[in-house]
Amino acid sequence: MEGKAVTVGADEWVGRTGDSWAAEWRRTDRSFSVLTERLLQRSRDFAFGSALDIGCGAGELSVAIGRGRPQCRVIGVDISPQLVAVARERAANHPNVSFEVADAALWRSPADFVPDLLVSRHGVMFFADPVVAFAHLREISPPGARLLFSCFRAWEDNPAFADVAALLPAPPPPPSDAPGPFAFSDRGRVKDILSRAGWSEIAFEPLDFAMIVGAGEDPVGDTEAYFARIGPAARALREMTEDQRQVFRQRLRELAQSNLRDGLVSLRAAAWIVSARRT
């Protein structure tokens, strides 16, 4: 099965999208802070000596695992050279944590590294053929290895995206199960993918969390800057006329103001925490 399940959108992550996310890693880490902490809590349920972080991005989860388990070797892989560069800087004081530019669907571990925890914070929904990709990840892990990842639930359960998309001049239709941020929203589909890939003991934990999108001296302005740089709204902004941009930005500021509490702008988000085991 090796060599078939490349990650969709790789060119974007090497180009403009990778640049944007690498520049905005502090905001993205902040927005997923609750999600990251829950993944760390769940990882403590498992005994493991090595961990593979799939689609590691700017490395927050990899570094956090390595910091909490200094005897554990952690490797993070991501297709974006820009994000891996940021991750390597953040791991400079953690010799047990390293990063590689690679597609996890094809990546082969070094001879001295066999990951008994495979973990991901929203990094597994972009595989062109997820069954093949997860079968490959199973193949490179030992019997008893644990799989733990997060992914978004349904579009309508995520106002952090749906409410912002509704402000666009031409709101997009709800996403399908094509590779993308919401490709794993259907619990039944995810269970079928993992089962067909050979994983067992598949379990789902729903997690509702506040996605922090604005903070600092001007949290409303910070929210506007956040959505202007990353995500679907950022792509749509590039295609708008100047008048459309002004209308969208004003509506976004109004949405942010209505969700401002105690100096933070947060929007509701919903995820699955998915776990499985290689038997």
Summary of the structure (lengths in Angstrom):
residues: 279
radius of gyration: 18.6
end to end distance: 19.0
largest distance: 57.8
contacts: 956
relative contact order: 0.16
helix: 42%
strand: 22%
